[in-house]
Amino acid sequence: MRHTAAGPGRPADRLRAPDRAVLAPFPAVDTLICADLDGTLVPPSPPTPDMARHTADLRELCGRLTAHPRLALVCVTGRRALNAREILDSPLWVAGVHGAESLAPYAQEALPHPRSVPHLPAVRRVARLIRELALCPPEMHIEDKEVVLAVHHARLPADRAASRLSRLARLGRASGMEVVAGRGWTELRPPGSPHKGDAVAEMVRRWRPRRLVVAGDDHGDLAMFEAADRLAEEGSIERAVCVAVRGPGADPECLRRARVVLEGPDACRSWFRGLAHSLATGGGARLDVPARH
């Protein structure tokens, strides 16, 4: 698949915000699923030895879900949207970088969220400073996601990572960036950067579902849970169900707040497959029954 997103040297003014056609509402659906990728639909990085089995099963599941006229599936991930598309191998809507960019089905380029566009030059400056000051040892990898900077430090012992991250955090905050920590990663984000909850709210506006399912496992996925609960309280949807996936490094708060807790990505994919079958057979999706699998 051709990667046409901007690289580090691409001028910021060539990155454009979504146009009206991209943001147009879609036909209303019965159920909208907004699901995280790593740790939820597939095992978290680094890839496991049986990742091929997981990704093949995921492709089959995506095909099954997207074929159903009463159901819509959106991947909401911290990965770059094009990278997530390669794993999904399906023409889904993808909200990448925690909602800071959006990739439409069959589109060749992810578009930055309008709130991200004014901050692109600042992200470029911070990325350049990190390189010039050599703030990261070889065990720490800086991933330039264009709209945010992600520092991957899972391979570095916690004590060594702490001192390096402290310097990076000071640099980021001095440049007006927000510092957000996750499982084995820390991101430097522009102020007011979109989060996964923003992506969920936008997708609900587009599809106007009766019911919403959000699924995740990490700290960043809590924003989806909060958005789902808020949308239900406001009456934008009839019902919201938060699904947490238990696994290595799963966020305890996700597990506590979820109505449905599933043991690993295999169980999560199976649960979604059962949801699609229930809708297809006219039995109604059994979202009102708490479950702990």
C-alpha positions in Angstrom: 0.0 0.0 0.0 1.4 3.4 -1.0 2.2 5.6 2.0 1.5 9.2 1.0 1.3 10.8 4.4 3.7 13.7 4.9 7.2 12.8 6.0 9.5 14.8 8.4 10.6 17.1 5.6 7.2 17.8 4.1 6.0 21.4 4.4 3.2 21.8 6.9 1.0 23.8 4.5 0.7 20.7 2.3 -1.2 18.9 5.1 -4.8 19.9 4.8 -7.8 19.6 7.0 -10.8 17.3 6.0 -13.1 18.8 3.5 -16.9 18.8 3.6 -17.3 15.6 1.6 -15.2 13.7 4.1 -17.2 15.0 7.0 -20.6 14.4 5.5 -23.0 12.2 7.5 -23.5 8.6 6.6 -26.6 6.4 6.6 -27.7 5.9 10.2 -26.9 2.5 11.7 -28.2 0.5 14.6 -24.9 -0.1 16.3 -21.5 1.7 16.0 -18.4 0.0 17.2 -15.3 2.1 18.0 -12.4 -0.2 18.9 -8.8 0.3 19.8 -6.3 -1.9 17.9 -3.3 -3.0 19.9 -4.2 -4.9 23.0 -7.8 -5.0 22.0 -8.3 -6.5 18.6 -4.7 -7.8 18.3 -2.0 -8.4 21.0 -0.1 -5.3 22.0 3.3 -4.6 20.4 5.8 -6.1 20.1 4.1 -8.7 17.8 3.6 -12.2 19.3 4.8 -15.3 17.4 1.2 -16.1 16.4 0.5 -12.6 15.2 -0.3 -13.9 11.7 -3.2 -15.9 13.1 -4.5 -12.9 14.9 -4.3 -10.6 11.9 -6.0 -13.2 9.6 -8.8 -13.6 12.1 -9.1 -9.8 12.4 -9.4 -9.4 8.6 -12.2 -12.0 8.5 -14.0 -10.2 11.4 -13.7 -6.8 9.7 -15.2 -8.2 6.6 -18.1 -9.7 8.5 -18.8 -6.5 10.5 -18.5 -4.1 7.6 -20.8 -6.2 5.4 -23.6 -5.8 7.9 -25.9 -2.8 6.9 -27.0 -2.1 10.5 -23.5 -2.0 11.9 -20.5 0.3 11.5 -16.9 -0.3 12.7 -14.3 2.3 13.3 -10.7 1.7 14.5 -9.6 4.3 17.0 -5.9 3.8 17.6 -2.7 5.5 18.7 -1.0 4.2 15.6 -0.7 6.2 12.4 -3.9 5.6 10.5 -2.1 4.2 7.4 -0.1 1.8 9.6 -3.3 0.6 11.2 -4.9 0.1 7.8 -2.1 -2.2 6.8 -2.8 -4.4 9.9 -6.6 -4.3 9.4 -6.3 -4.9 5.7 -9.9 -3.7 5.4 -11.4 -0.5 4.1 -12.5 0.9 7.5 -12.6 4.4 8.8 -9.5 4.8 11.0 -9.1 7.6 13.6 -5.3 7.5 14.0 -2.9 9.1 16.6 -5.7 9.1 19.2 -8.0 11.0 16.9 -5.5 13.6 15.6 -5.8 12.3 12.1 -8.5 10.6 10.0 -8.4 8.0 7.2 -11.5 7.4 5.1 -12.1 4.0 3.5 -10.1 3.6 0.3 -8.4 7.0 0.9 -4.6 7.1 0.2 -3.8 9.8 2.7 -4.7 10.5 6.3 -5.9 14.0 7.0 -5.0 15.9 10.2 -7.8 17.0 12.5 -8.5 20.7 12.1 -7.3 21.3 15.7 -4.0 19.8 14.9 -3.1 21.8 11.8 -2.0 25.1 13.5 0.4 23.2 15.7 2.3 21.2 13.0 5.2 23.7 12.9 5.7 23.5 16.7 5.8 19.7 16.5 8.5 19.9 13.8 10.6 22.3 16.0 10.4 19.9 19.0 11.3 16.9 16.8 14.3 18.8 15.5 15.5 19.8 19.0 15.3 16.3 20.3 17.5 15.1 17.4 20.0 18.0 17.8 20.3 17.5 21.6 20.5 13.7 21.3 18.0 13.2 24.2 17.2 9.6 23.4 19.5 6.6 23.8 19.3 3.7 21.3 16.8 1.8 23.5 14.4 4.7 23.2 12.7 5.3 19.8 11.2 8.6 18.8 8.3 8.1 16.4 7.4 11.2 14.6 3.7 11.0 13.9 3.7 14.5 12.4 0.8 15.6 14.6 2.4 14.3 17.8 5.8 12.8 18.9 5.8 9.4 20.5 8.6 8.1 22.6 8.8 4.3 22.8 10.7 3.2 25.9 9.4 -0.3 26.7 12.9 -1.8 26.2 14.5 0.6 28.6 14.7 -0.2 32.4 12.3 2.1 34.3 15.0 3.9 36.3 16.9 4.8 33.1 13.8 5.7 31.2 12.6 8.0 34.0 15.6 10.4 33.8 15.5 10.5 30.0 11.7 11.1 30.0 12.1 13.8 32.5 14.4 15.8 30.2 12.1 15.2 27.2 9.1 16.3 29.3 10.8 19.5 30.3 11.7 20.2 26.7 8.1 19.5 25.6 6.4 21.6 28.2 8.9 24.5 27.6 7.7 24.3 24.0 4.0 24.4 25.0 3.4 20.7 24.5 1.4 18.3 26.7 3.0 15.1 28.0 0.8 12.0 28.0 2.1 8.7 29.3 0.9 5.2 28.1 2.0 1.6 28.3 5.6 1.7 27.2 5.2 5.0 25.5 5.1 8.7 26.2 3.7 11.3 23.8 4.4 15.0 23.4 1.2 16.5 22.0 0.2 20.0 21.1 -2.2 21.7 23.6 -5.8 20.8 22.9 -4.8 17.8 20.7 -7.8 15.6 19.9 -8.2 12.4 21.9 -10.0 9.2 21.4 -13.1 10.6 23.0 -13.3 13.3 20.4 -13.0 10.7 17.7 -15.9 8.7 19.2 -18.1 11.8 19.4 -17.4 12.7 15.8 -18.2 9.2 14.6 -21.5 9.2 16.5 -22.4 12.5 14.8 -21.7 10.9 11.4 -23.5 7.6 11.8 -26.2 8.5 14.3 -26.4 5.1 15.9 -29.0 3.9 18.4 -26.3 2.0 20.3 -22.6 2.5 20.7 -19.9 0.0 21.7 -16.4 1.2 22.6 -13.6 -1.2 23.3 -10.1 -0.7 24.6 -7.5 -1.7 27.1 -5.1 1.1 27.7 -5.1 4.4 29.6 -5.7 6.3 26.4 -8.9 4.4 25.8 -10.6 5.8 28.9 -11.4 8.9 26.9 -13.6 6.6 24.7 -15.4 5.3 27.8 -16.0 8.8 29.1 -17.3 10.0 25.7 -19.6 7.0 25.4 -21.1 7.6 28.9 -21.5 11.3 28.2 -23.3 10.7 24.8 -25.7 8.3 26.5 -26.4 10.8 29.3 -27.1 13.5 26.7 -29.4 11.3 24.8 -27.3 11.3 21.6 -27.6 7.5 21.7 -30.0 5.1 23.4 -27.3 3.0 25.0 -23.5 2.8 25.4 -21.5 -0.2 26.3 -17.8 -0.1 27.3 -15.8 -3.2 26.7 -12.4 -3.7 28.3 -9.8 -6.3 27.2 -7.7 -7.8 29.9 -4.1 -8.5 29.1 -0.5 -7.6 30.0 -0.4 -3.9 31.0 -4.2 -3.4 30.7 -5.3 -0.3 32.6 -7.0 -1.1 35.9 -9.4 1.8 35.5 -10.5 0.5 32.1 -11.3 -2.9 33.7 -13.1 -1.2 36.6 -15.3 1.0 34.4 -16.2 -1.5 31.7 -19.5 -3.3 31.6 -18.0 -6.1 29.6 -14.5 -7.5 30.4 -13.0 -10.0 28.0 -9.8 -12.0 28.4 -7.5 -11.0 25.6 -7.9 -10.0 21.9 -9.2 -13.5 20.9 -12.1 -13.2 23.2 -12.8 -9.6 22.0 -12.9 -10.7 18.4 -15.2 -13.6 19.3 -17.5 -11.2 21.2 -17.8 -8.9 18.2 -18.4 -11.9 16.0 -21.3 -12.9 18.2 -22.7 -9.3 18.1 -22.7 -9.4 14.3 -24.4 -12.8 14.3 -27.1 -11.5 16.7 -27.8 -8.5 14.4 -27.8 -10.6 11.3 -30.3 -13.1 12.6 -32.6 -10.4 13.9 -32.2 -11.4 17.5 -30.9 -8.0 18.6 -27.5 -7.4 20.0 -27.3 -8.5 23.6 -25.6 -5.4 24.9 -27.7 -5.1 28.0 -26.3 -8.1 29.8 -23.1 -7.5 31.8 -20.4 -10.1 31.0 -17.1 -11.1 32.4 -15.3 -13.6 30.0 
